[in-house]
Amino acid sequence: MTADDTDAVVGAGAPERVGVLGGGRMGAGIAHAFVLAGSQVVVVERDDVAAHAARERVTESLRRSVERGWSEPLAELEGRVATAVDVAAFAGSGLVIEAVPEDEALKADALGRVEAVLAPEAALASNTSSISIDRLAAGLARPERFLGLHFFNPVPASALVEIVLGEATVPALANDARAWVEALGKTPVTVHDAPGFASSRLGVAIGLEAIRMVEEGVASPGDIDAAMELGYKHPVGPLRTTDIVGLDVRLGIAEQLHRDLGDRFAPPQLLRDMVADGRLGKKSGRGFYHWD
């Protein structure tokens, strides 16, 4: 058995039943992590086609874990995954994590619909990377049972989860969240609600400055990344990280931080142009680098 990040042996602590709203790359990765921790997971998508695609993503991720030496057979892991097209499927879940696209209105609407089917003691979380937890909580009936659980892409290979506490989040829920993250074999860091939290705010600041350096012709993407990797011991440079995250995702976060924190987070024109041109990074095959 290997011990790489999510595929490490985990102890007790994950909720017995977990829901994930949205089965894209992030949602599928979150589902994968909880399945390996022993939870029964239901992923809800907008329609049957999207639900089938989400199931395929989770299954493929689980298959890779088994190939790397995970002790349980694939069939047993697959048996802990279900998909649905109605949030009513979340009834009975102890925890539901919203993982829809990074749009405040979309997330607020989704969270309200999910909360309506949950028991009062259930926990509700958003995987937002930049949107205020307090603003999202404002539309909820039970803001004390809500917090941010910011997973990182790709979830199976990432060792970090950022727990974001809103003003109303009760301490008991914060403690539970730390136990859940540790049960996934990951490390929790806890921050209070602020624009971009800790990770996105710092990561985007470095990434945007690196993009400006490319825009100004200071150095090539490879040399800028090498400077941070070799000089500052970053495991991956800021431009390669931007490609992995997705230029469209980074642009969306930068625009949110620009609104909240001012011009120092204004997206460079190069970033806007690359997104408009479909150069989104690894997922499109081309960003600051070419990807096979």
Secondary structure, 3 states (H helix, E strand, C coil): CCCCHHHCCCCCCCCCEEEEECCCHHHHHHHHHHHHCCCEEEEECCCHHHHHHHHHHHHHHHHHHHHCCCCCCHHHHHCCEEEECCHHHHCCCCEEEECCCCCHHHHHHHHHHHHCCCCCCCEEEECCCCCCHHHHHCCCCCHHHEEEEEECCCHHHCCEEEEEECCCCCHHHHHHHHHHHHHCCCEEEEEECCCCCCHHHHHHHHHHHHHHHHHCCCCCHHHHHHHHHHHCCCCCCHHHHHHHHCHHHHHHHHHHHHHHHCHHHCCCHHHHHHHHCCCCEHHHCECCCECC
